[in-house]
Amino acid sequence: MEASILNAVLWMSGTIVSFCLMAIGARELSGEINSSQVMLVRSVVGFAVVTMVIVATGKLSDIRSQKIKLHGIRNLFHFMGQYGWLLGIAALPLAEVFALEFTVPLWTAVIACLWLGEPLNQRKLLSIFLGLIGVVIILKPTADIFDASAFIVLGAAICYAISHTSTKALASTESPVTILFYMCSIQMPMSLLLNLNGWVSPDSTQWFWLVIIGVTALTAHFCITKAMQTAEASVVVILDFLRLPAIGIVGAIAYGEDIDFALFVGALVMLAGNLVAIVKLKRIKKRHRNVV
């Protein structure tokens, strides 16, 4: 295995563990601590950690930005996406929430086409098509699956897609630390406003899970960013799909949720879409090298 692939596997393992712990924390707190309070603590923990990193590295210039408006748009939709995701974690099986969340790349491709002018070529359309088929297989649409909670999570996925597209627009001039700093500093007052009259004093166990969510929200972003730096984005996307079976196993062990065979079939269809795109891309590169 190439060193870059091995490093990507290690970093994506950290991403998967982070997302699974975040989901467990949200499930443990559901019905006890409201979602806006969870997001407030997450923002406070994230702001403290990112600020310490900036001070420790002496990169105070990372606080400066010429794109405050775009940061505001990104974090408004990220905030709504995170809020919907937390509501879904409390109401739906964990695997279903993660499956719906995996529609984010599909919406991102469409929104990036409309907003950034990125072309929807045949390769992207094939990936989108197989991705949607995979989600349909996992969810096995019936009358009872299309409830309010499923639509909330789907709406959260669309909000995440807008947030991701905004991040792509910011990435040309802003560092990851800058983006994380503004994520925490903008979302912290937003969640504070929602908690002015509804704060619940957490006990020690609840504080534990709140801190876990705050820390893993950062480590998930950090690990996936490091994975992107060490391997091709397509490889990282494939590894990220392993979150589906991973969270399915977590839900079965921790909460007695059924492990549906369709979950793994759907995940494989999603992987196939990405593999087809990668193979096609490699063939194009190989032909180009042969011509040269």
Summary of the structure (lengths in Angstrom):
residues: 292
radius of gyration: 19.4
end to end distance: 28.1
largest distance: 67.7
contacts: 948
relative contact order: 0.19
helix: 81%
strand: 0%
